[in-house]
Amino acid sequence: MNCLTNLSRSYSALPLRSFKCKASIYPSFVNMKGLVNAIDLRGSCLVKATSSPTPSTNIHGAKEEEKSDVYSTNMTEAMGAVLTYRHELGMNYSFIRPDLIVGSCLQTPADVDKLRSIKVKTVYCLQQDSDLEYFSVDINAIREYASTFDDIQHLRAEIRDFDATDLRLRLPAVVSKLYKAVNQNGGVTYIHCTAGLGRAPATALAYMFWVQGYKLNEALSLLLSKRKCFPNVDAIKSATADILTGLKTRSVTLTWNGDNCSSVEIAGLDVGWGQRIPLKYEEKNGSWILHRDLLEGRYEYKYIVDGEWMTNKYESLAPVNKDGHVNNYIQVVGNDPESVDLWTRLGDDDFDLTDSERETIKRVLDEYPDDE
């Protein structure tokens, strides 16, 4: 099944005024007004529903829309890609494979029933408590309701939102728990974060790459063909190297030459696009300097000079990204042959793990201690 489905939290309770249906093989979208819009309108199932909203529901809806606007803006700024999440439209999801779904967060216990109806056996939540509180999601009620059934399990493993470094460091533990749950429960697995656009697709991608035997780019192409999202591929590559060669830190120095400005900062690197690191001015050289210890890996970044975002022409430039932006980048790697060889291979478009490497990763995942 190849679909992106929006499930309204309240559409089933709305009074139906008319029902008109034609056979359709196309996936559908359900919005909060109860309208089912098929991708191909020539074969569609249309359910019209009307209700009489009270002032309190209008106010609540407006607040949710405002929260969605703020969240979408923060997500776009932090992840460097134009992304939108509408919490008020209810849970949405995409089948990546028949046994693997990536989606947005469950919002009420009723969403458990919706997932059980499509044979989901494991619900895997990657949200932190602060994410849930922002949209007033009662995770305890959802988990308690799920626990009343013996055919579905709700699991949690927290990853900080919009944080590539935390994603990288947490992925081995997170995928380990997923790997064990799938082996135990079988069936369909539902992986979600808040919007289902960053952490959840990255976790699914790592699982497909490490466990299910896909080449990384093949798994990425499949994922993006099913769901418009923005998994951090560099974080997955870095986590792969961490498992196979260990966590290694190197000291780097970044420099902005020029004394005709009052402040220089860097965004990106290991702090993400939503944060900035100030550089220190060294008068004797007339340069702004940043000394920083970084884990081995590839990092994109950009300078902010007196508030203006700029690249440094004297440092390596990354290719133009899909949003038309150009960033600086740095590849941090040690001198030992094993690390150099692995990072060289990770940079190839057609990179794949060897059978031995994949077995090593599976063994690490299997032996990883449970964190819950």
LINNOR-V428558 format. One record per backbone hydrogen bond with DSSP energy under -0.5 kcal/mol. NH is the residue of the N-H (numbers start at 0). CO is the residue of the C=O. Records with the same first field share a line. If there is no record, write none. Layout:
# LINNOR-V428558
NH=CO, CO
This chain:
# LINNOR-V428558
2=0
4=92
6=4, 90
7=5
12=9
13=10
14=49
16=47
17=47
19=45
21=43
28=36
29=5
30=28, 34
33=30
35=33
36=28, 34
37=35
38=26
40=38
42=39
45=19, 43
46=44
47=17, 45
49=14
52=50
57=53
58=54
59=55
60=56
61=57
62=58
63=59
64=60
65=61
66=62
67=63
68=64
69=65
70=66
71=67
72=68
73=69
74=70
75=71
76=72
77=73
78=74
79=75
80=75
82=80
86=84
88=85
89=86
90=6
92=4
93=101
94=2
95=93, 99
96=99
99=96
100=188
101=93
102=190
103=91
104=193
110=107
111=108
112=108
113=109
114=110
115=111
116=112
117=113, 114
118=115
119=114
120=187
121=187
122=152
123=121, 189
124=122, 154
125=191
130=127
131=127
132=128
133=129
134=130
135=132
136=131
137=135
138=136
141=137
142=138
143=139
144=140
145=141
146=142
147=144
148=145
152=120
154=122, 152
156=124
158=125
162=159
163=161
166=162
167=163
168=164
169=165
170=166
171=167
173=169
174=170
175=171
176=172
177=173
178=174
179=175
180=176
181=177
182=178
183=179
184=180
185=181
187=118
188=98
189=121
190=100, 188
191=123
192=102
201=197
202=198
203=199
204=200
205=201
206=202
207=203
208=204
209=205
210=206
211=206
213=207
215=350
218=214
219=215
220=216
221=217
222=218
223=219
224=220
225=221, 222
226=222
228=226
229=196
232=230
235=231
236=232
237=233
238=234
239=235
240=236
241=237
242=238
243=239
244=240
245=240, 241
249=293
251=291
253=289
255=287
256=254
257=285
264=303
265=276
266=301
267=271, 274
268=266, 299
270=267
271=267
272=77
274=271
276=265
277=275
278=263
279=288
281=286
282=280
284=281
285=281
286=281
287=255
288=279
289=253
291=251, 289
293=249, 291
295=247
296=331
298=329
300=327
301=266
302=309
303=264
304=302, 307
305=262, 303
307=304
309=302
312=310
314=311
317=326
320=324
323=320
327=300
328=315
329=298
331=296, 329
332=330
339=335
340=336
341=337
342=338
343=339
344=340
345=341
346=342
347=344
350=347
357=353
358=354
359=355
360=356
361=357
362=358
363=359
364=360
365=361
366=362
367=363
